[in-house]
């Protein structure tokens, strides 16, 4: 009888450990997503030079990022090449 109880205890212990691990993974994933969103909101469309907000402006039908404070222009990948090709 003691072996049966020991097996049941072991089964429930393993089952509970599995549930705890799954829950921990969900919590970790949620925290990682929240952290990613926070970093995006903190830095998204901020000037790398002065840190102020940027806005998109249209130059030759190409949207580039312009700082509202220092008026610096910042290009995404391939935007400079596209602008040169257009001219």
C-alpha positions as CSV (number, residue, x, y, z in Angstrom):
1,X,0.0,0.0,0.0
2,X,2.9,2.4,0.8
3,X,4.3,1.8,-2.7
4,X,1.0,2.8,-4.3
5,X,0.8,6.0,-2.3
6,X,4.5,6.7,-3.1
7,X,3.7,6.2,-6.8
8,X,0.7,8.5,-6.6
9,X,2.7,11.1,-4.8
10,X,5.4,10.9,-7.4
11,X,2.9,11.2,-10.3
12,X,1.3,14.3,-8.8
13,X,4.6,15.8,-8.0
14,X,5.8,15.4,-11.6
15,X,2.4,16.6,-12.9
16,X,2.6,19.7,-10.7
17,X,6.2,20.4,-11.7
18,X,5.1,20.2,-15.4
19,X,2.2,22.7,-14.7
20,X,4.5,25.0,-12.9
21,X,7.1,24.9,-15.7
22,X,4.4,25.6,-18.3
23,X,3.0,28.5,-16.3
24,X,6.5,29.9,-15.8
25,X,7.1,29.8,-19.6
26,X,3.9,31.7,-20.3
27,X,4.8,34.3,-17.7
28,X,8.3,34.7,-19.1
29,X,6.9,35.0,-22.7
30,X,4.4,37.6,-21.5
31,X,7.2,39.6,-19.7
32,X,9.4,39.4,-22.8
33,X,6.6,40.7,-25.0
34,X,5.8,43.5,-22.6
35,X,9.5,44.5,-22.4
36,X,9.8,44.5,-26.2
37,X,6.7,46.7,-26.4
38,X,8.0,49.1,-23.8
39,X,11.4,49.4,-25.6
40,X,9.6,50.0,-28.9
41,X,7.3,52.7,-27.4
42,X,10.3,54.4,-25.6
43,X,12.5,54.6,-28.7
44,X,10.1,54.4,-31.7
45,X,10.4,57.4,-33.9
46,X,12.9,59.1,-31.7
47,X,15.9,61.0,-33.1
48,X,19.2,59.1,-32.7
49,X,21.0,62.5,-32.4
50,X,19.0,64.5,-29.9
51,X,16.2,62.1,-28.8
52,X,13.2,64.2,-29.8
53,X,10.2,63.0,-31.8
54,X,10.5,62.4,-35.5
55,X,8.0,62.6,-38.2
56,X,7.8,61.1,-41.7
57,X,8.2,63.5,-44.6
58,X,7.8,62.8,-48.3
59,X,10.9,63.5,-50.4
60,X,10.5,62.5,-54.1
61,X,7.7,60.1,-53.1
62,X,10.0,58.4,-50.5
63,X,9.0,58.6,-46.8
64,X,12.0,59.6,-44.7
65,X,12.2,60.3,-41.0
66,X,12.8,64.0,-40.0
67,X,13.5,65.2,-36.4
68,X,11.1,67.8,-35.3
69,X,13.8,69.5,-33.1
70,X,17.2,69.3,-34.9
71,X,15.6,68.7,-38.4
72,X,18.0,65.9,-39.1
73,X,17.0,63.5,-41.8
74,X,17.3,59.8,-41.2
75,X,16.9,57.1,-43.9
76,X,15.8,53.5,-43.5
77,X,17.6,50.8,-45.4
78,X,17.7,51.3,-49.2
79,X,16.0,54.7,-49.0
80,X,19.1,56.6,-50.0
81,X,19.7,54.3,-52.9
82,X,16.1,54.7,-54.0
83,X,16.4,58.5,-53.8
84,X,19.6,58.5,-55.9
85,X,18.0,56.3,-58.5
86,X,15.0,58.6,-58.8
87,X,17.2,61.6,-59.4
